[in-house]
């Protein structure tokens, strides 16, 4: 099968009734066994961080952040038109599945609920923050996916989503995925291209949102963990030996300005993500890596919240989904 070419999505139509509205009027924001060292956490800048392989992941893992991650799981589900994956697989046929960087575990739990006949759905993360009550075929482990894998059996499908800024060596990780898949197995990578833009030139270079993203990119480059791996992923999977490579692009708006109801829902939640999540984005990377003062970070955070709520701009990310198959 040749590589799939997917047509780009059409321009997102702006809802004229949303120009002066306030953000969030209609949206509320709201079985691992580990050693004791894994359960200890670090506290920095008023937020809680993982202690296992500390510094590998530079974003919090406290309750506020878990709520944000659960919301983002719903955003991606709606963005893919109520689908958890795009790879041509049937989890119900007894598949062994791995979710890399599972976070709160919402993706494996949703998949386990929908496909009780899946043999195993394993979620891997640095933080033991996943719930204890899960479907019988769902399990969680605390592990660093960038270390040498010790899996006793290969997987039928590996899923990796929203890991920008967390991986030091993407080509090596993708190679490890290749080596731990069964022949004919599938890898799916889901990641946003972390360069904000607007289709109507309403997003200006001086925007606080752009400044924040530029700072995150600079900080992640300094620690060797790219904030923008998405544009290179298709090339990396091909270099690893995968075939039947397909890349699909989805427009991910920030703010409730889209006219389309589904994109309006997504954009509103992404606006909440920026307003309520900006502190999580900037706390460690701007203070500890870029050397900003607390006052400088707080001023930027306030300007980001203001920029999102003003609705003067119509910002977007491109969200890429790359599916690829290990040769049979």
FIKOL-164330 format. One record per residue: residue number from 1; residue in one letter; z, y, x of N, C-alpha, C in turn. Coordinates in steps of 0.1 Angstrom, whole numbers, plus 5000, padded with zeros to 4 digits. Example, Ala and Ser with C-alpha at 12.3 -4.5 7.8 and 13.67 -1.06 7.14 Angstrom:
# FIKOL-164330
R   seq   type   n_c3   n_c2   n_c1   ca_c3   ca_c2   ca_c1   c_c3   c_c2   c_c1
R     1      A   5078   4943   5132    5078    4955    5123   5078   4967   5132
R     2      S   5071   4978   5128    5071    4989    5137   5079   5000   5129
***
This chain:
# FIKOL-164330
R   seq   type   n_c3   n_c2   n_c1   ca_c3   ca_c2   ca_c1   c_c3   c_c2   c_c1
R     1      X   5000   4988   5009    5000    5000    5000   5000   5012   5009
R     2      X   4992   5022   5006    4991    5034    5014   5002   5044   5010
R     3      X   5005   5053   5019    5015    5063    5016   5012   5071   5003
R     4      X   5022   5073   4995    5019    5080    4982   5019   5095   4983
R     5      X   5009   5102   4977    5008    5116    4977   5012   5121   4963
R     6      X   5022   5129   4962    5028    5134    4950   5025   5149   4948
R     7      X   5019   5152   4936    5016    5166    4934   5029   5175   4933
R     8      X   5028   5187   4938    5040    5196    4937   5043   5200   4923
R     9      X   5056   5203   4921    5060    5207    4908   5055   5221   4905
R    10      X   5053   5224   4892    5048    5238    4889   5059   5248   4891
R    11      X   5054   5261   4891    5064    5272    4893   5074   5272   4882
R    12      X   5087   5275   4885    5097    5275    4876   5097   5288   4868
R    13      X   5096   5287   4855    5094    5298    4846   5108   5305   4844
R    14      X   5109   5318   4845    5121    5326    4844   5124   5329   4829
R    15      X   5137   5327   4825    5141    5330    4812   5144   5345   4811
R    16      X   5137   5353   4804    5140    5368    4804   5153   5371   4798
R    17      X   5159   5362   4789    5172    5365    4783   5183   5363   4792
R    18      X   5181   5358   4804    5192    5355    4814   5194   5366   4824
R    19      X   5186   5376   4824    5187    5386    4834   5200   5393   4836
R    20      X   5207   5395   4825    5220    5402    4825   5232   5394   4821
R    21      X   5230   5380   4820    5241    5372    4815   5250   5369   4827
R    22      X   5262   5365   4823    5272    5362    4833   5273   5347   4836
R    23      X   5275   5344   4849    5274    5330    4853   5286   5322   4846
R    24      X   5282   5310   4841    5292    5300    4837   5297   5303   4823
R    25      X   5290   5311   4815    5295    5313    4801   5296   5300   4793
R    26      X   5286   5291   4796    5285    5279    4787   5287   5266   4795
R    27      X   5292   5267   4807    5294    5255    4815   5309   5255   4820
R    28      X   5316   5244   4818    5329    5243    4823   5328   5237   4837
R    29      X   5337   5242   4847    5336    5237    4860   5346   5226   4863
R    30      X   5345   5227   4857    5356    5218    4862   5353   5208   4873
R    31      X   5388   5001   4959    5393    4991    4963   5391   4990   4978
R    32      X   5398   5003   4984    5397    5002    4998   5410   4999   5005
R    33      X   5410   4991   5015    5422    4988    5022   5421   4994   5036
R    34      X   5429   5004   5040    5428    5011    5052   5441   5012   5059
R    35      X   5440   5014   5072    5452    5016    5080   5458   5030   5077
R    36      X   5471   5031   5081    5478    5044    5077   5471   5056   5083
R    37      X   5465   5054   5095    5459    5066    5102   5448   5072   5094
R    38      X   5441   5063   5086    5430    5068    5078   5435   5077   5066
R    39      X   5447   5073   5062    5452    5080    5050   5458   5094   5054
R    40      X   5460   5097   5067    5465    5110    5071   5454   5120   5071
R    41      X   5457   5132   5067    5446    5142    5066   5450   5154   5075
R    42      X   5440   5162   5078    5442    5175    5085   5441   5186   5075
R    43      X   5449   5197   5077    5449    5209    5069   5445   5220   5078
R    44      X   5434   5227   5074    5429    5239    5081   5424   5249   5071
R    45      X   5428   5262   5073    5423    5273    5065   5426   5270   5050
R    46      X   5437   5264   5047    5442    5262    5034   5434   5250   5027
R    47      X   5426   5243   5034    5419    5231    5028   5422   5218   5035
R    48      X   5420   5207   5028    5423    5194    5034   5410   5187   5039
R    49      X   5411   5182   5051    5400    5175    5058   5403   5161   5062
R    50      X   5393   5153   5063    5395    5139    5068   5401   5139   5082
R    51      X   5409   5128   5085    5414    5127    5098   5407   5116   5106
R    52      X   5402   5106   5099    5395    5095    5106   5382   5100   5112
R    53      X   5381   5099   5126    5370    5105    5133   5369   5120   5129
R    54      X   5380   5127   5131    5381    5141    5127   5370   5149   5134
R    55      X   5364   5158   5126    5354    5167    5131   5340   5162   5128
R    56      X   5339   5150   5124    5325    5144    5121   5319   5151   5109
R    57      X   5328   5153   5099    5324    5159    5087   5332   5172   5085
R    58      X   5325   5184   5084    5332    5197    5085   5334   5203   5071
R    59      X   5335   5196   5061    5338    5201    5048   5350   5194   5042
R    60      X   5357   5200   5033    5370    5195    5028   5368   5182   5020
R    61      X   5380   5175   5018    5379    5163    5009   5390   5164   4999
R    62      X   5396   5176   4996    5407    5178    4987   5402   5177   4972
R    63      X   5411   5179   4963    5407    5177    4949   5397   5187   4944
R    64      X   5398   5199   4949    5388    5209    4945   5374   5205   4950
R    65      X   5373   5200   4962    5360    5196    4967   5355   5183   4960
R    66      X   5364   5174   4956    5360    5163    4949   5354   5166   4935
R    67      X   5360   5176   4929    5354    5181    4916   5340   5186   4918
R    68      X   5338   5194   4929    5325    5199    4932   5315   5188   4935
R    69      X   5319   5178   4942    5310    5167    4945   5306   5159   4933
R    70      X   5316   5157   4924    5312    5151    4911   5302   5159   4903
R    71      X   5304   5172   4903    5294    5181    4896   5280   5180   4903
R    72      X   5280   5179   4916    5267    5178    4923   5260   5165   4920
R    73      X   5268   5155   4919    5262    5142    4915   5255   5143   4902
R    74      X   5261   5150   4892    5254    5152    4879   5242   5161   4881
R    75      X   5242   5171   4890    5231    5179    4892   5219   5171   4897
R    76      X   5221   5162   4907    5210    5154    4912   5205   5144   4902
R    77      X   5214   5139   4894    5210    5129    4883   5201   5136   4873
R    78      X   5204   5148   4869    5196    5156    4860   5183   5160   4867
R    79      X   5184   5164   4879    5172    5169    4886   5161   5158   4887
R    80      X   5166   5145   4888    5157    5134    4889   5154   5128   4875
R    81      X   5156   5137   4865    5153    5133    4851   5161   5121   4847
R    82      X   5174   5122   4849    5183    5112    4844   5181   5098   4851
R    83      X   5178   5099   4864    5176    5087    4872   5186   5087   4884
R    84      X   5191   5076   4888    5200    5075    4899   5192   5072   4912
R    85      X   5180   5067   4911    5172    5064    4922   5157   5064   4918
R    86      X   5148   5065   4928    5134    5065    4925   5127   5053   4932
R    87      X   5134   5046   4940    5127    5034    4947   5124   5024   4936
R    88      X   5113   5016   4938    5108    5006    4928   5117   4993   4930
R    89      X   5129   4994   4926    5138    4982    4926   5144   4980   4913
R    90      X   5149   4967   4911    5157    4964    4899   5171   4959   4904
R    91      X   5181   4968   4904    5194    4964    4909   5200   4952   4901
R    92      X   5196   4950   4889    5201    4939    4881   5197   4925   4886
R    93      X   5188   4925   4895    5184    4911    4900   5192   4907   4912
R    94      X   5205   4909   4912    5214    4904    4922   5213   4911   4935
R    95      X   5209   4924   4936    5207    4930    4948   5220   4934   4955
R    96      X   5220   4934   4969    5230    4940    4977   5226   4954   4981
R    97      X   5235   4964   4977    5232    4978    4978   5242   4985   4987
R    98      X   5238   4994   4995    5247    5002    5003   5245   5017   5000
R    99      X   5255   5025   4997    5255    5039    4995   5262   5046   5007
R   100      X   5254   5052   5016    5259    5059    5028   5265   5072   5024
R   101      X   5277   5075   5029    5284    5088    5026   5286   5089   5011
R   102      X   5293   5080   5006    5294    5079    4991   5303   5090   4985
R   103      X   5311   5097   4993    5320    5108    4988   5330   5102   4978
R   104      X   5329   5108   4965    5339    5103    4955   5335   5090   4949
R   105      X   5323   5085   4952    5319    5072    4947   5312   5072   4934
R   106      X   5308   5084   4929    5302    5084    4916   5289   5077   4915
R   107      X   5281   5078   4925    5268    5071    4925   5270   5056   4924
R   108      X   5278   5049   4932    5279    5034    4931   5286   5031   4917
R   109      X   5295   5039   4913    5302    5036    4900   5292   5036   4889
R   110      X   5284   5047   4888    5274    5048    4877   5264   5036   4878
R   111      X   5260   5033   4890    5250    5022    4892   5257   5009   4888
R   112      X   5269   5006   4892    5276    4994    4888   5278   4993   4873
R   113      X   5280   5004   4866    5282    5004    4852   5268   5000   4845
R   114      X   5258   5005   4850    5244    5003    4844   5239   4989   4848
R   115      X   5242   4984   4860    5237    4972    4864   5248   4962   4868
R   116      X   5255   4956   4859    5266    4947    4862   5261   4934   4869
R   117      X   5248   4931   4869    5243    4919    4876   5240   4922   4891
R   118      X   5241   4935   4895    5239    4937    4909   5250   4929   4917
R   119      X   5246   4923   4928    5255    4914    4935   5266   4922   4941
R   120      X   5263   4933   4948    5273    4942    4955   5268   4956   4956
R   121      X   5276   4965   4953    5273    4979    4955   5284   4985   4964
R   122      X   5281   4987   4977    5291    4991    4986   5290   5006   4990
R   123      X   5300   5013   4988    5301    5028    4992   5308   5030   5005
R   124      X   5302   5037   5014    5308    5039    5027   5311   5054   5029
R   125      X   5323   5057   5034    5326    5071    5036   5338   5072   5047
R   126      X   5339   5084   5052    5350    5087    5062   5364   5089   5055
R   127      X   5363   5092   5042    5376    5095    5034   5378   5085   5023
R   128      X   5390   5080   5022    5394    5071    5011   5397   5078   4998
R   129      X   5388   5085   4993    5391    5094    4981   5385   5088   4968
R   130      X   5379   5076   4969    5373    5070    4957   5383   5064   4948
R   131      X   5380   5063   4935    5390    5058    4925   5392   5043   4927
R   132      X   5403   5038   4922    5407    5024    4923   5400   5016   4912
R   133      X   5399   5022   4900    5394    5015    4889   5378   5016   4889
R   134      X   5371   5006   4893    5357    5006    4894   5351   4994   4888
R   135      X   5338   4993   4886    5331    4981    4881   5334   4969   4891
R   136      X   5334   4957   4887    5337    4946    4895   5328   4944   4908
R   137      X   5316   4949   4906    5306    4947    4917   5306   4959   4927
R   138      X   5315   4968   4925    5315    4980    4934   5327   4979   4943
R   139      X   5325   4982   4956    5335    4982    4966   5333   4994   4975
R   140      X   5344   4999   4981    5344    5010    4990   5350   5007   5003
R   141      X   5345   5012   5014    5350    5010    5027   5351   5023   5034
R   142      X   5361   5025   5043    5362    5037    5052   5356   5033   5065
R   143      X   5345   5040   5069    5338    5037    5081   5329   5048   5085
R   144      X   5326   5049   5098    5317    5059    5103   5303   5053   5105
R   145      X   5294   5057   5096    5281    5051    5096   5273   5053   5108
R   146      X   5277   5062   5117    5270    5065    5129   5275   5055   5141
R   147      X   5285   5048   5138    5290    5038    5148   5281   5025   5146
R   148      X   5282   5015   5155    5275    5003    5153   5279   4996   5141
R   149      X   5269   4992   5133    5272    4985    5120   5276   4971   5123
R   150      X   5285   4965   5115    5290    4952    5116   5288   4944   5103
R   151      X   5278   4947   5096    5276    4941    5083   5272   4926   5085
R   152      X   5278   4917   5078    5275    4903    5079   5262   4899   5073
R   153      X   5258   4906   5063    5246    4903    5055   5237   4915   5054
R   154      X   5224   4914   5054    5215    4926    5052   5215   4930   5037
R   155      X   5210   4942   5035    5210    4948    5022   5195   4947   5016
R   156      X   5195   4948   5003    5182    4949    4996   5178   4964   4994
R   157      X   5187   4972   4994    5185    4987    4991   5196   4995   4998
R   158      X   5192   5006   5005    5201    5015    5011   5198   5029   5005
R   159      X   5209   5036   5001    5208    5049    4995   5216   5059   5003
R   160      X   5210   5070   5006    5217    5081    5014   5213   5094   5008
R   161      X   5223   5102   5004    5221    5115    4997   5231   5125   5001
R   162      X   5226   5138   5003    5235    5149    5005   5243   5148   5017
R   163      X   5237   5145   5029    5244    5143    5041   5240   5153   5052
R   164      X   5233   5164   5048    5230    5174    5058   5243   5180   5064
R   165      X   5242   5182   5077    5253    5187    5084   5264   5177   5088
R   166      X   5261   5164   5085    5271    5154    5088   5266   5143   5098
R   167      X   5253   5143   5101    5248    5132    5110   5243   5138   5123
R   168      X   5247   5132   5134    5243    5137    5147   5229   5132   5151
R   169      X   5226   5119   5148    5214    5113    5152   5207   5106   5141
R   170      X   5199   5114   5133    5192    5108    5122   5183   5097   5125
R   171      X   5174   5098   5135    5165    5087    5138   5173   5074   5141
R   172      X   5184   5075   5148    5192    5063    5151   5198   5057   5138
R   173      X   5203   5066   5129    5208    5061    5116   5197   5054   5108
R   174      X   5185   5060   5108    5174    5054    5100   5170   5041   5106
R   175      X   5171   5040   5119    5168    5027    5126   5178   5016   5122
R   176      X   5191   5021   5122    5201    5011    5117   5199   5006   5103
R   177      X   5195   5015   5094    5191    5012    5081   5180   5001   5081
R   178      X   5170   5003   5089    5159    4994    5090   5164   4980   5095
R   179      X   5173   4980   5105    5178    4967    5110   5187   4960   5100
R   180      X   5193   4967   5091    5202    4961    5082   5197   4959   5068
R   181      X   5184   4960   5066    5177    4957    5054   5170   4944   5055
R   182      X   5169   4937   5044    5162    4925    5043   5147   4928   5044
R   183      X   5138   4919   5049    5124    4921    5048   5120   4924   5034
R   184      X   5112   4935   5032    5109    4940    5018   5119   4949   5012
R   185      X   5130   4951   5018    5141    4960    5013   5137   4975   5013
R   186      X   5144   4983   5006    5140    4997    5004   5151   5006   5009
R   187      X   5147   5017   5015    5156    5028    5019   5152   5041   5011
R   188      X   5162   5048   5006    5159    5060    4998   5168   5071   5004
R   189      X   5162   5082   5008    5169    5094    5013   5167   5105   5004
R   190      X   5178   5112   5000    5177    5123    4991   5184   5135   4997
R   191      X   5177   5146   4999    5182    5158    5006   5175   5170   5003
R   192      X   5182   5181   5002    5175    5194    4999   5171   5200   5013
R   193      X   5159   5207   5012    5155    5215    5023   5163   5228   5022
R   194      X   5172   5230   5032    5182    5240    5031   5178   5254   5036
R   195      X   5166   5257   5031    5161    5271    5033   5158   5277   5019
R   196      X   5166   5287   5015    5165    5293    5002   5152   5301   5002
R   197      X   5146   5301   4990    5134    5310    4988   5133   5313   4973
R   198      X   5124   5322   4969    5121    5325    4955   5106   5326   4954
R   199      X   5101   5322   4942    5087    5321    4939   5082   5335   4935
R   200      X   5091   5344   4932    5087    5358    4928   5091   5369   4938
R   201      X   5095   5365   4950    5099    5374    4960   5112   5382   4956
R   202      X   5119   5377   4947    5132    5384    4943   5143   5381   4952
R   203      X   5143   5371   4960    5153    5368    4970   5150   5375   4983
R   204      X   5158   5385   4987    5155    5393    4998   5162   5387   5011
R   205      X   5156   5390   5023    5162    5384    5035   5176   5388   5037
R   206      X   5180   5400   5032    5194    5405    5034   5204   5399   5024
R   207      X   5200   5390   5015    5209    5384    5006   5221   5377   5012
R   208      X   5233   5379   5006    5244    5372    5012   5243   5357   5011
R   209      X   5235   5352   5001    5233    5337    5000   5224   5333   5012
R   210      X   5214   5340   5016    5206    5337    5028   5214   5338   5040
R   211      X   5223   5348   5041    5231    5349    5053   5241   5337   5055
R   212      X   5246   5333   5043    5255    5321    5044   5247   5309   5049
R   213      X   5235   5306   5043    5228    5295    5047   5223   5296   5062
R   214      X   5220   5308   5066    5216    5309    5080   5228   5306   5089
R   215      X   5240   5311   5085    5252    5308    5093   5256   5293   5093
R   216      X   5254   5286   5082    5256    5272    5082   5247   5265   5091
R   217      X   5234   5269   5091    5224    5263    5099   5228   5265   5114
R   218      X   5232   5277   5118    5235    5280    5131   5247   5272   5136
R   219      X   5257   5271   5127    5270    5264    5131   5267   5249   5133
R   220      X   5259   5243   5124    5256    5229    5124   5247   5226   5137
R   221      X   5238   5235   5140    5231    5233    5153   5240   5233   5165
R   222      X   5250   5242   5165    5259    5242    5176   5267   5229   5178
R   223      X   5270   5223   5167    5278    5210    5168   5269   5198   5168
R   224      X   5256   5200   5168    5246    5189    5169   5244   5181   5157
R   225      X   5247   5187   5145    5245    5180    5132   5237   5189   5123
R   226      X   5224   5186   5123    5214    5195    5116   5218   5197   5102
R   227      X   5217   5210   5097    5219    5214    5083   5206   5212   5076
R   228      X   5195   5210   5083    5182    5209    5076   5174   5197   5081
R   229      X   5179   5185   5079    5171    5173    5083   5159   5170   5074
R   230      X   5160   5174   5061    5150    5169    5051   5136   5170   5055
R   231      X   5131   5182   5061    5117    5182    5065   5112   5172   5075
R   232      X   5121   5166   5082    5117    5156    5093   5119   5142   5088
R   233      X   5125   5140   5076    5129    5126    5072   5117   5117   5071
R   234      X   5106   5122   5065    5094    5113    5063   5089   5108   5076
R   235      X   5088   5117   5086    5084    5113    5099   5093   5103   5106
R   236      X   5106   5105   5104    5116    5095    5110   5115   5081   5104
R   237      X   5113   5080   5091    5112    5067    5085   5099   5060   5089
R   238      X   5088   5067   5091    5076    5061    5096   5078   5056   5110
R   239      X   5084   5065   5118    5086    5061    5132   5095   5049   5134
R   240      X   5104   5046   5124    5113    5035    5125   5106   5022   5121
R   241      X   5094   5023   5115    5086    5011    5111   5085   5009   5096
R   242      X   5091   5018   5088    5090    5016    5074   5075   5019   5069
R   243      X   5072   5012   5058    5058    5013    5052   5060   5018   5037
R   244      X   5049   5020   5031    5049    5024    5017   5058   5036   5015
R   245      X   5056   5046   5024    5065    5058    5024   5060   5068   5013
R   246      X   5069   5072   5005    5066    5082    4995   5076   5094   4996
R   247      X   5071   5106   4995    5080    5118    4994   5077   5126   4982
R   248      X   5087   5128   4974    5086    5136    4962   5095   5148   4963
R   249      X   5090   5159   4958    5097    5172    4959   5101   5177   4945
R   250      X   5113   5182   4943    5118    5187    4931   5124   5201   4934
R   251      X   5122   5210   4924    5127    5224    4926   5141   5225   4920
R   252      X   5150   5229   4929    5164    5230    4926   5169   5244   4925
R   253      X   5170   5250   4913    5173    5264    4911   5188   5267   4913
R   254      X   5191   5279   4916    5205    5284    4917   5207   5295   4907
R   255      X   5214   5293   4896    5216    5303    4886   5209   5298   4873
R   256      X   5213   5304   4862    5208    5300    4849   5196   5307   4844
R   257      X   5188   5312   4854    5176    5320    4851   5164   5312   4847
R   258      X   5163   5298   4849    5151    5291    4845   5150   5291   4829
R   259      X   5138   5291   4824    5136    5290    4810   5138   5276   4805
R   260      X   5133   5266   4813    5134    5252    4809   5149   5248   4807
R   261      X   5152   5241   4796    5167    5238    4793   5173   5229   4804
R   262      X   5165   5219   4809    5171    5210    4819   5173   5218   4832
R   263      X   5164   5226   4836    5165    5234    4848   5176   5245   4847
R   264      X   5177   5250   4835    5188    5260    4832   5201   5253   4834
R   265      X   5203   5241   4829    5216    5234    4831   5218   5232   4846
R   266      X   5208   5227   4853    5209    5224    4867   5213   5237   4875
R   267      X   5205   5248   4872    5207    5260    4879   5221   5266   4876
R   268      X   5226   5265   4864    5239    5270    4861   5250   5263   4869
R   269      X   5249   5250   4870    5258    5242    4878   5257   5245   4893
R   270      X   5245   5247   4897    5243    5251    4911   5249   5265   4914
R   271      X   5248   5274   4904    5255    5287    4905   5270   5285   4907
R   272      X   5275   5277   4898    5290    5273    4899   5293   5268   4913
R   273      X   5284   5259   4918    5285    5253    4931   5287   5264   4942
R   274      X   5278   5274   4941    5279    5285    4951   5292   5293   4949
R   275      X   5295   5297   4937    5306    5306    4934   5319   5299   4938
R   276      X   5321   5287   4934    5334    5280    4936   5334   5272   4949
R   277      X   5322   5269   4954    5322    5261    4966   5320   5268   4979
R   278      X   5317   5281   4979    5314    5289    4991   5325   5288   5001
R   279      X   5338   5288   4996    5349    5287    5005   5349   5273   5013
R   280      X   5345   5263   5006    5344    5250    5013   5333   5250   5023
R   281      X   5322   5257   5020    5310    5257    5029   5314   5264   5042
R   282      X   5321   5275   5041    5323    5284    5052   5336   5283   5060
R   283      X   5346   5277   5054    5359    5277    5060   5359   5272   5075
R   284      X   5355   5260   5077    5356    5254    5090   5345   5258   5099
R   285      X   5333   5258   5094    5321    5261    5103   5320   5275   5107
R   286      X   5323   5285   5098    5323    5299    5102   5335   5303   5111
R   287      X   5347   5297   5107    5359    5301    5115   5359   5294   5128
R   288      X   5358   5281   5128    5360    5273    5140   5348   5272   5149
R   289      X   5336   5273   5144    5324    5271    5152   5318   5284   5155
R   290      X   5316   5293   5146    5310    5306    5148   5320   5317   5153
R   291      X   5333   5314   5151    5343    5324    5156   5345   5336   5147
R   292      X   5341   5335   5134    5344    5346    5125   5359   5347   5122
R   293      X   5363   5359   5119    5377    5361    5115   5378   5358   5100
R   294      X   5391   5356   5096    5393    5353    5082   5388   5364   5073
R   295      X   5390   5376   5077    5385    5387    5068   5370   5387   5067
R   296      X   5363   5385   5079    5348    5384    5078   5343   5373   5069
R   297      X   5350   5362   5069    5346    5351    5061   5348   5354   5046
R   298      X   5360   5360   5043    5363    5363    5029   5353   5374   5024
R   299      X   5349   5383   5032    5340    5393    5027   5326   5387   5024
R   300      X   5321   5378   5033    5309    5371    5030   5310   5362   5018
R   301      X   5321   5355   5016    5323    5347    5004   5322   5355   4991
R   302      X   5328   5367   4992    5328    5376    4980   5314   5381   4977
R   303      X   5307   5384   4987    5293    5389    4986   5284   5377   4980
R   304      X   5286   5365   4984    5279    5354    4979   5281   5352   4964
R   305      X   5294   5353   4961    5297    5351    4946   5291   5362   4938
R   306      X   5291   5374   4943    5286    5386    4936   5270   5384   4935
R   307      X   5264   5380   4946    5249    5378    4945   5245   5368   4935
R   308      X   5252   5357   4934    5249    5347    4924   5251   5352   4910
R   309      X   5262   5359   4908    5265    5364    4894   5257   5375   4889
R   310      X   5251   5383   4899    5243    5394    4894   5230   5391   4888
R   311      X   5224   5379   4892    5212    5374    4887   5200   5383   4890
R   312      X   5200   5391   4901    5189    5399    4905   5178   5390   4912
R   313      X   5182   5379   4917    5173    5371    4925   5172   5357   4917
R   314      X   5161   5350   4920    5158    5337    4914   5157   5327   4925
R   315      X   5167   5323   4932    5166    5314    4944   5164   5300   4940
R   316      X   5158   5293   4950    5155    5278    4948   5157   5271   4962
R   317      X   5160   5259   4961    5158    5249    4972   5147   5239   4968
R   318      X   5141   5233   4977    5133    5222    4975   5141   5209   4977
R   319      X   5142   5200   4968    5149    5188    4970   5140   5176   4972
R   320      X   5141   5169   4983    5131    5159    4987   5138   5145   4984
R   321      X   5130   5136   4979    5133    5122    4978   5123   5113   4986
R   322      X   5127   5107   4996    5118    5098    5004   5122   5084   5002
R   323      X   5113   5076   4997    5115    5062    4996   5106   5054   5006
R   324      X   5110   5043   5011    5102    5036    5021   5107   5022   5021
R   325      X   5098   5013   5026    5101    4998    5025   5100   4992   5039
R   326      X   5109   4983   5042    5108    4975    5054   5097   4964   5052
R   327      X   5088   4963   5061    5077    4953    5059   5082   4939   5055
R   328      X   5075   4933   5046    5079    4919    5042   5073   4909   5051
***
